[in-house]
Amino acid sequence: AGQVQAVLGLSGRRVACSVDTASRQTVDLFSLSERGRPVRTLSLDSAGQSVQALAAVEGETDALIGSTAAAGSIALWNMRTGQLLRRISLGLYNPGTVCLRGYSHHVRLSVLLVCRWTLCKS
């Protein structure tokens, strides 16, 4: 048992879920049947830190991004393989900054971020 940090419904009857336990943090991808029952679970490679928000990447159906709780970074995964493709530092310490959405256009990734606290500056 653990504490759910984020849940995201995705295209293709998939759900991504970030969970923290006392000893580790996991991000799992569940493929669902037409009746909504899990038929396959894929554990994504660890981002190394707690993932507090998950977002889809428009234009890349097999990409998932997540923002980490403490380090001011985002993680990018391949949802077909579970591989962590990259961890990108935002270059600032704003624990309230979370990713809302990703956009891919001609191999470029843009990420929409929001800061949940007024002390954050862009």
Secondary structure, DSSP 8 states (H G I E B T S, - for coil): --EEEEEEEETTTEEEEEEE-SS-EEEEEEEE-TTS-EEEEEE----SS-EEEEEEEET-TTEEEEEESSSSEEEEEETTT--EEEEEE-SS--TTEEEEEEEEETTEEEEEEEESSTT---
